């Protein structure tokens, strides 16, 4: 295995304020309709299940986006240019960025994530695989204002935000998030972003209700995690997964439905669930290319190019900061 160049790997910890899971879960379950924030999906088991979801036949976004980038990598590299400062908010394991790194040869790569230990391990591994690359890992809440601790005199800054993660934001929050990115990139900076497209409802419903039951297990694991970490007493068998495309709001919604009338206790709080009452756990907004470009313009970006797969299931956009 390659050895990481110690002078080319840095880790910056902005010590993001830890989430008060108990307070947020209790607050969400007190609301009507009841909600639990999707950020709580990702404990170890949740992350494992999401990786499994990405491999099922019905779930098209991951493989389709990867194919779009792979098939157009030379054009993408031409538009981005070499020697940039490449920033990836929510980098996770940095798996999707590897082909892009080879193609554009950035001056440095700044992965950003809120999980410090996971980020440090993933970024150090990437630094070993790319010993020529400066890696500056930033532990921070990237949904807040984005601060770059490393600001070389690179020709320009480029952000990479794959996976259609932008669809998990409500549109007004998506504009705010993209505005934070455009401010960090400065004039002339670029954004390469994956966006899921509107399509036949049957395809969308199948993608979030796979026959292998991976998405159902992923959704229900949220309750298992709350039981484990907060000492709650959810009976997992008393809930079922439900996902559907809400055409009026252009989004796939994920819910957990109570199969029976029941009471759940979390700490000193009790919650009464009626039969068929739901907990709303996630949204995934879908856009036309024109709709998303209009949204990005409101955040200070100008469209440069968009790539689609031949079936027009998914899009990858490149924007520049106005």
N, C-alpha and C positions, 0 to 999 in steps of 0.2 A: 504493500500500500504506500502511496505517496505520503510524505511527511509535510504537514502544514508549515509554511514559512512563518515563524513566530513573529516576525516584524510586520507580516501582512494580515494578521488576525487580531481584531480588537473587539471587546465586548463592553457595551455601555448600558448600564442599568439605571433607568430613570425612576425606578422603584414605583411603578404604577400602583395606585391605591388598591388593595385587595378587595375583591367583591364580597359584600356581605350577603352570602347566598341565602341565609335564613331570612333576612329582612326582605330581600327581593322576591323570594318564592312566596312568603306569607302575603306580601303586598299584592302580588299578581293573582293569587288565589282568592283574595278578598274582592277584587274587581269583578264587574259584570260587563261583558263576558269574562270568565276566568282566563288567565294567561300565565305561562311560564316562559321566560326569555330563552331563545334558542342557544345562547352562549353556554347554557348549562348542559347541553347535549354532550359536550366533549370531555368527559373523563376518559380514562384509558380504554374502557370497554366501548364507549361511544365512538371514540376515534377509530377503533378497530372495526366497528360495524360500518362506519361511514366509508372506510377504505373498501369494505366488502360491497357496499352499495355501488361504488364506482365501477365495479367489475360485472354487475348483473346486466343481462342482455337488454332489459327495458330502459336502463338509465343511460341515456345517450350523451349528456353534456360533457363528461370528462373525456371520453374517447373522441368525440366530435371536435371539441376544442383543440385537443392535442394534434389531431390530423390536420386541422386548418393551419395551425402554426407550423407544423412540420412541412406541409405542402407549399407554404408561402414564405419559408424562412428567409430566402434570399431577398425577396422584396421587402420584408419586414426589416431585415438588417440594413438594407439600402436606405430606407426612410429614417431609421433611428441613427445610423452612422456609428462609427467606432469611437471609443474613448470616453463614453458618457459616464456619469455617475448613475448607476442603476439602483432604484429603491423599490423594495417589494413589501408593502404593508400586508400584514397577515401572512407571512411567508410560510408558516408551518414547517414542513420538512424540506422546503425549497426544491421539491422534486420537479415541478413544472418549469423551473427557470433554467435548467441545465442546458438544454438545447439552445436556448436564447443566448446564454453566456458564450458558448462556443462560436455562435454566429456573429455577435456584435463586439466581442472582446472589449468589455467596458473597462474604464479606468479603475473602478471599484464597485463593489456590490454591498448594499445596505439592506439586509433582511430585517424586518421589524415584526415582533410578536409580543403578546402580553405574558406568555409563559416563559419565564427566564431560563429555567433549567432545560426545558425542551428546546428552546431557541439556541442556547449555547451548544448543546450536543449536535443539533442539526447543522448549525453554521460551521462548527469546527470540522465536522465530517465533510462538508462541501469544500472548505478551505484545503483539506487534504487532497480532494479530487482535482482541485484547480490551483495548484501551487503557484501559478503565475498571477493569480488574482488577489487583490486586496479585499478582504471581507471584514466589514464593520457591522457587527450585529447589535441591534438596538432593542432592548427590552422596554416597551412602552405601550400605552393604550393608543393604538393608531387611529381609533375613531375620534380622538380628541385632536387638538391642533398638533400638527406634525413638526417635530423639531429634529433637525439633522445635525448630529454631533460632529460629523466629518463633512467638510465642505471644501473639497479641493477645487483648483481652477480647471475643472473639466469643461469641455466645450459646452455641454448642456446636461441637464438632469432629466432622467426618464423614470417614470413609475410603471410597474408591472402589477396588474391586479386581475389574475385569471380566475377561472372557476365559476363565473357568473355569481360571485359572492355579492356583487352590487345589488342583485335581486332580493337579497335578504333585508335591505333597507327599504323603509317606506320612501316613496319618491322625494318628499321634501327633505328627509334625512340623507338620501343619496346625494342630493344637490349640495347639502352642507358638507358631507364627507368629501365629495369631489372638489369643492371649493378649498378645503384644507389642503388637499393634494396640490391643486394648482398654485396655491400660495407658496408651498414649500418648493415647488419646481422652478418658479420664476418664469419670466417671459422667455419664450423659445423652448421651454421644456416640453417633454412628450409624455403621453400616457398610452400604454398598450393594455387593453382591457377586454375581457371576455364577457359577453352578454347573451343570455338565452332569449330566443325569439318566440313570438306568438306562433301557435301552430294548432293543429287539430286537437281538440280536447281529449280524444281517446288516447293519443300519444302521451299527453301530459299526465293524464290520470294513471296510465300504465307505468310511467316512469317513477311515480311516487307511491305505487301500490304493486311492487314487483312480486312475481309469483313465488320467489324464494323466501319472501317474508322478511327481507333484510331491513327495509325501511320501517316496517312495523316494529321489528325488534329494536331498531335505533330509537324510534319514538318512545316506546315503552321503557327503554333503559333509563330514560329521564326520571321516571318514578323510582326505579331501582336505585339510582344514584341518590335521590332525595331520602329514600329510606336509609341508605347506608351512611350518608354524611350528616343528615339532620335528625336521624332517629325517628323518622316518620313511619306510619304503619299502612301505607298504600298496599292494598291487595292487588297485585298486578293482574291477576286473572279477572278482576272486576272492571277492567278497562280494555278498550280495543282501539287500534289505530284507525284513523280516517283521514284521507287526503283527497282533495278535489280541486278542480280548476274553477275559480270564481270569475266568470267571464266579465261581470260588471266592473270588477276591480283589477282585472288582468293579472291575477296572481293565483298560484297554487297555495292552498292553505292546508296546514297539517294540524290535526286535532287529536286529542285523546277523549274518548267517549265513555262515560260511566254506564256500565251494563245494568246496574241495579241502583236502587236507592241505598245510600251508604254514608257513613261518617268516617272521616280521615283525621288523624291527629298528628300535628307537627309541633313538638315542644309543648307549650301550654295553649296552643290554638287548636280549635276543632272546626272542621269544615263539613257541612252537610251537602251532599251531592244528590240531586234528583236523578232518576233514571233517564238516560239519554242526554244529560247535561255534559257539556264539553269543556275541555281545557285547550285553549288555542296555543300551539307551541311554535309555529314558524310560518312565515310567508316567503314565497319566492316569486317576485314580480317578473313578468315577461313583457318584452318591448318589441315594437317594430324598429327597424334601423332608424327611421325618421324620428320616432318618438325618443329614442335614446340620444340621438344626436342633439335634439332640441333640449333635452335635460342637461346634457354635458355643456351646451352653450351657456346655459344659465349659471354654470359653475366656473365660467371663464375659459372654456376650451373651444377650439375651432377644429372641425372634422378635417382629417387629411385623407384617410382611406378606411374602407371596411372590407373584410374578407368573410365570405360565407362558404359553407359546405354546399355540395351540389344539390342537396335536398332542402336547403335553407332552413335547417334546424337550429343553427347556432351562428353567432357572429363574433368576430374579433375586430375591434376598432383601434385605430391609431389617431390620437388627437394631439394638437399642440396648444400650449398656453398662449392665449391672445396677448 
